[in-house]
């Protein structure tokens, strides 16, 4: 599916997402953040791998915080508390396994 044909869903102030592709086992989601946008601390049973496509983010995974920039990636194991603070407007590409049924 073409990215331009998929509508954005506003999920928080300064944060919107679109589900790019999925099947019953894996899902890819594009998340756009305005500067100051927050992906609140949360956890889920899914394995998550994310790629910083644009911008600068402070990523929290468990007790660890790191500043990540365009080109960086990170792994979040199942049930680990994590979140993001956008320091410079940007886009994360998240991959989940199994799929986030709450996103569809």
Backbone as CSV, one residue per row, in Angstrom:
resi,resn,N_x,N_y,N_z,CA_x,CA_y,CA_z,C_x,C_y,C_z
1,UNK,0.834,-1.169,0.000,0.000,0.000,0.000,0.890,1.247,0.000
2,UNK,0.495,2.254,-0.738,1.253,3.495,-0.799,1.058,4.315,0.469
3,UNK,2.167,4.796,1.021,2.127,5.620,2.231,1.165,6.796,2.065
4,UNK,1.197,7.447,0.921,0.353,8.635,0.703,-1.136,8.320,0.727
5,UNK,-1.516,7.062,0.553,-2.931,6.664,0.561,-3.441,6.238,1.939
6,UNK,-2.557,6.200,2.925,-2.941,5.763,4.265,-3.156,7.000,5.136
7,UNK,-4.335,7.145,5.739,-4.578,8.328,6.570,-3.853,8.242,7.911
8,UNK,-3.500,9.411,8.456,-2.917,9.507,9.785,-4.019,9.381,10.828
9,UNK,-3.684,8.796,11.956,-4.583,8.733,13.117,-3.920,9.519,14.245
10,UNK,-4.595,10.533,14.758,-4.058,11.317,15.883,-4.196,10.471,17.144
11,UNK,-3.073,10.212,17.837,-3.133,9.350,19.025,-2.892,10.106,20.329
12,UNK,-2.169,11.186,20.273,-1.887,12.061,21.412,-1.622,13.435,20.832
13,UNK,-1.678,14.479,21.644,-1.265,15.778,21.121,0.183,15.704,20.625
14,UNK,0.420,16.093,19.396,1.767,16.066,18.833,2.240,14.715,18.357
15,UNK,1.345,13.710,18.346,1.728,12.362,17.923,0.621,11.777,17.047
16,UNK,1.004,11.298,15.848,0.046,10.628,14.965,0.717,9.400,14.361
17,UNK,-0.109,8.444,13.938,0.444,7.207,13.391,-0.376,6.720,12.207
18,UNK,0.268,5.854,11.448,-0.422,5.134,10.390,0.163,3.725,10.306
19,UNK,-0.731,2.755,10.164,-0.316,1.365,10.018,0.032,1.169,8.551
20,UNK,1.295,0.831,8.271,1.759,0.705,6.897,1.463,-0.660,6.297
21,UNK,1.621,-1.720,7.107,1.426,-3.069,6.579,1.386,-4.064,7.738
22,UNK,0.669,-5.167,7.530,0.640,-6.215,8.558,0.051,-7.497,8.000
23,UNK,0.344,-8.586,8.693,-0.361,-9.851,8.521,-0.657,-10.351,9.929
24,UNK,-0.917,-11.613,10.115,-1.285,-12.103,11.442,-0.093,-12.201,12.397
25,UNK,1.149,-12.040,11.903,2.331,-12.222,12.739,3.174,-10.971,12.969
26,UNK,3.085,-9.999,12.060,3.991,-8.850,12.139,3.297,-7.597,11.614
27,UNK,3.697,-6.436,12.148,3.070,-5.168,11.768,4.126,-4.069,11.729
28,UNK,4.018,-3.174,10.722,4.886,-2.009,10.626,4.031,-0.747,10.720
29,UNK,4.455,0.173,11.609,3.692,1.388,11.901,4.621,2.592,11.819
30,UNK,4.160,3.648,11.165,4.897,4.909,11.078,4.290,5.872,12.094
31,UNK,5.132,6.465,12.941,4.657,7.369,13.995,5.375,8.710,13.834
32,UNK,4.599,9.782,13.634,5.162,11.117,13.465,4.976,11.918,14.752
33,UNK,6.034,12.592,15.179,6.036,13.385,16.400,6.376,14.831,16.086
34,UNK,5.639,15.741,16.682,6.052,17.140,16.722,7.099,17.266,17.820
35,UNK,7.931,18.312,17.767,8.862,18.562,18.857,8.077,18.667,20.163
36,UNK,8.512,17.936,21.169,7.824,17.909,22.459,6.768,16.836,22.570
37,UNK,6.452,16.155,21.462,5.476,15.064,21.500,5.978,13.928,22.383
38,UNK,5.039,13.274,23.066,5.397,12.227,24.020,4.690,10.925,23.680
39,UNK,5.461,9.867,23.617,4.929,8.510,23.634,5.022,8.080,25.084
40,UNK,3.906,8.173,25.811,3.900,7.942,27.262,4.455,6.556,27.614
41,UNK,5.046,6.466,28.810,5.552,5.178,29.280,4.419,4.155,29.286
42,UNK,4.711,2.969,28.754,3.718,1.905,28.661,4.449,0.582,28.448
43,UNK,3.711,-0.490,28.443,4.278,-1.803,28.107,3.213,-2.626,27.412
44,UNK,3.649,-3.651,26.698,2.753,-4.559,25.988,3.470,-5.887,25.783
45,UNK,2.722,-6.897,25.441,3.312,-8.237,25.312,4.037,-8.454,23.976
46,UNK,4.020,-7.466,23.113,4.634,-7.580,21.794,6.139,-7.320,21.852
47,UNK,6.890,-7.974,20.996,8.275,-7.611,20.732,8.226,-6.411,19.795
48,UNK,9.096,-5.427,20.022,9.106,-4.221,19.194,10.529,-3.888,18.781
49,UNK,10.687,-3.559,17.505,11.938,-3.023,16.975,11.574,-1.717,16.296
50,UNK,12.346,-0.658,16.552,12.027,0.654,15.992,13.243,1.275,15.336
51,UNK,12.955,2.114,14.327,13.973,2.808,13.548,13.652,4.299,13.560
52,UNK,14.647,5.122,13.827,14.471,6.573,13.803,14.686,7.031,12.363
53,UNK,13.575,7.306,11.668,13.644,7.722,10.267,13.998,9.196,10.130
54,UNK,13.564,9.999,11.095,13.844,11.443,11.113,13.817,11.915,12.558
55,UNK,14.510,13.010,12.837,14.401,13.665,14.134,15.350,13.161,15.198
56,UNK,15.090,13.634,16.427,15.889,13.271,17.601,14.918,12.935,18.728
57,UNK,15.165,11.818,19.410,14.270,11.320,20.454,15.052,10.915,21.692
58,UNK,14.443,11.135,22.863,14.931,10.525,24.092,14.071,9.286,24.293
59,UNK,14.689,8.136,24.193,13.986,6.861,24.294,14.278,6.244,25.654
60,UNK,13.217,5.865,26.360,13.339,5.196,27.656,12.940,3.740,27.479
61,UNK,13.817,2.840,27.915,13.537,1.403,27.902,13.967,0.873,29.258
62,UNK,12.988,0.469,30.064,13.298,0.083,31.436,13.872,1.288,32.169
63,UNK,14.988,1.122,32.850,15.614,2.209,33.609,16.590,3.018,32.757
64,UNK,16.765,2.632,31.500,17.762,3.266,30.634,17.141,4.311,29.715
65,UNK,17.834,5.455,29.555,17.419,6.503,28.621,18.574,6.786,27.676
66,UNK,18.240,6.944,26.379,19.257,7.256,25.381,18.700,8.293,24.417
67,UNK,19.585,9.131,23.896,19.229,10.075,22.847,19.550,9.391,21.521
68,UNK,18.523,9.242,20.681,18.689,8.582,19.391,18.324,9.545,18.269
69,UNK,19.038,9.419,17.154,18.883,10.302,16.005,18.610,9.510,14.735
70,UNK,18.322,10.243,13.673,18.052,9.622,12.375,19.088,8.542,12.075
71,UNK,18.595,7.365,11.697,19.460,6.244,11.368,19.660,5.260,12.505
72,UNK,19.318,5.648,13.734,19.466,4.756,14.881,18.262,3.828,14.991
73,UNK,18.446,2.731,15.696,17.363,1.790,15.936,17.456,1.239,17.350
74,UNK,16.377,0.594,17.787,16.372,0.014,19.124,15.392,-1.146,19.211
75,UNK,15.609,-1.974,20.223,14.816,-3.186,20.481,14.140,-3.054,21.839
76,UNK,12.873,-3.458,21.903,12.131,-3.472,23.170,11.568,-4.887,23.371
77,UNK,12.030,-5.578,24.408,11.504,-6.923,24.652,10.057,-6.868,25.162
78,UNK,9.352,-7.969,25.073,7.968,-8.011,25.562,7.879,-7.566,27.029
79,UNK,6.826,-6.819,27.326,6.469,-6.376,28.685,7.452,-5.400,29.334
80,UNK,8.404,-4.857,28.582,9.340,-3.864,29.116,8.691,-2.481,29.053
81,UNK,8.762,-1.730,30.136,8.226,-0.369,30.150,9.113,0.510,29.270
82,UNK,8.469,1.288,28.388,9.211,2.132,27.459,8.380,3.343,27.050
83,UNK,9.065,4.341,26.513,8.396,5.548,26.047,9.361,6.405,25.252
84,UNK,8.837,7.500,24.683,9.652,8.377,23.844,9.275,9.830,24.090
85,UNK,10.285,10.691,24.059,10.092,12.137,24.079,10.781,12.665,22.829
86,UNK,10.051,13.398,22.003,10.615,13.932,20.772,11.314,15.248,21.049
87,UNK,12.623,15.283,20.821,13.426,16.484,21.054,13.494,17.371,19.814
88,UNK,13.437,16.757,18.635,13.362,17.464,17.351,12.384,16.687,16.487
89,UNK,11.385,17.372,15.927,10.311,16.714,15.176,10.852,15.578,14.317
90,UNK,10.123,14.470,14.322,10.631,13.317,13.599,9.633,12.205,13.435
91,UNK,10.144,11.095,12.902,9.327,9.924,12.590,10.037,8.666,13.087
92,UNK,9.280,7.826,13.777,9.732,6.485,14.153,8.990,5.474,13.293
93,UNK,9.680,4.416,12.907,9.047,3.287,12.235,9.138,2.116,13.201
94,UNK,7.965,1.677,13.687,7.880,0.608,14.677,7.442,-0.690,14.002
95,UNK,8.082,-1.787,14.396,7.695,-3.118,13.933,7.344,-3.941,15.165
96,UNK,6.162,-4.559,15.123,5.653,-5.336,16.250,5.408,-6.785,15.845
97,UNK,5.693,-7.691,16.776,5.321,-9.093,16.602,4.883,-9.628,17.955
98,UNK,3.688,-10.223,18.041,2.662,-10.279,16.996,2.075,-8.886,16.754
99,UNK,1.096,-8.795,15.881,0.528,-7.507,15.509,-0.159,-6.846,16.700
100,UNK,-0.228,-5.533,16.652,-0.965,-4.742,17.655,-2.428,-4.694,17.200
101,UNK,-3.203,-5.643,17.662,-4.614,-5.685,17.262,-5.368,-4.429,17.683
102,UNK,-4.882,-3.748,18.740,-5.529,-2.517,19.189,-5.305,-1.364,18.196
103,UNK,-4.418,-1.524,17.225,-4.162,-0.484,16.223,-5.056,-0.622,14.992
104,UNK,-5.755,-1.767,14.878,-6.583,-1.976,13.669,-8.055,-2.128,14.027
